[in-house]
């Protein structure tokens, strides 16, 4: 597996979920630690997403050509 494939299949979706979890952590009122670090969680996901989208996705494979 190349870096592009790992990036496309793992890093970008995980960073999107980290941003969503950061928003949930920021909006919930019960756990103060999650509320306190909610913006930090969102920023970590945003930075990972920004770096991950700089790599081009892997070229599409032509399954019929084999």
Secondary structure, DSSP 4 states (H G I P E B T S, - for coil): --HHHHIIIIIHHHHHHHHHHHHHHHH-SS-HHHHHTHHHHHHHHHHHHHHHTTSPPPPPP-GGG-
